[in-house]
Amino acid sequence: MKALQDLEIFVRTADSNSLSATARSLGITPAAASAALKRLEAEIGVQLFLRSTRHLRLTSEGEVFLAQCRPALSALQQASLHLASGRPGSRGQLKLAAPSDLGRNVLLPLLNEFQDLNPGLDIRLHLSDRLANVYSEPIDAAFRYGQPADSNLVALPIAPQHRRILCASPAYLELRGTPASPSELQEHDCLCFMLGGEVHDRWKFEGANEPATVVRVRAVNVSNDGDVVRRWALLGKGIAYKAYFDVADDLANRRLLPICQDWIGERSPLYLLAAGRQQITPLLRQLHPFIVQRLEQWEHQYHLPNQYAATTMNV
């Protein structure tokens, strides 16, 4: 539905103040996103944005419209998902792979909700931090952090601007002190993730007014399971460098505290990957926008800072 998409483009652009970021998140061109906004403005008869070559901001009319539009858009999207639950394509089986931490703590409740909306749907969920091979393994698609190295894969963006964040428990920081910059991490105990035998102990950061930096940390504990790294952090074993989604609930409830907030963690984009276009089944076509929508609601719930939210950070 074009009208529904136009409303979604409006809300995303209002949230991000970036037409290009909105276009990237939806897999369309900036020109198409701009045309959608102009079409919406023409239909309702008011100017929604003040535009310049460098800036984009809501007009007063746009702010009023946004307040009414956001809940209406959510209701329309929910209605669309409920209608989709009765289609033949909603029945069948979804075979998915996901990282352990993301799968258990973020995706599992969303997949449960999607299944409730689609009677007759069976889910096969494989959780592992080992990178699933979508070509050879019996899965339809894989959720994966990081820019896909294989250009032959079909990469459906879930959160293309998502990033990592430094965090530790209040107990650890009270005992050892809080580092003020990434360079001070070398004086601390760090908790590292290992993939394919390689320990990820080189942590990258971007400073607001400083050049990007890479710090090689001292790994006191190492695991090939991201959820174990998170649990060590909760126990006060050291400082972790986690995907924000994986620790958002811990941060919101202050079980973990953010560190070095003047420095931005490296990008860790989240995609849903399939081996080819022919593997994008009707079920996957329904699942993808559902997950994107739910994670955007989740971001608002946890008040994610702009630099970590899915669609608000420019590359």
Disulfide bonds with the S-S distance in Angstrom:
none
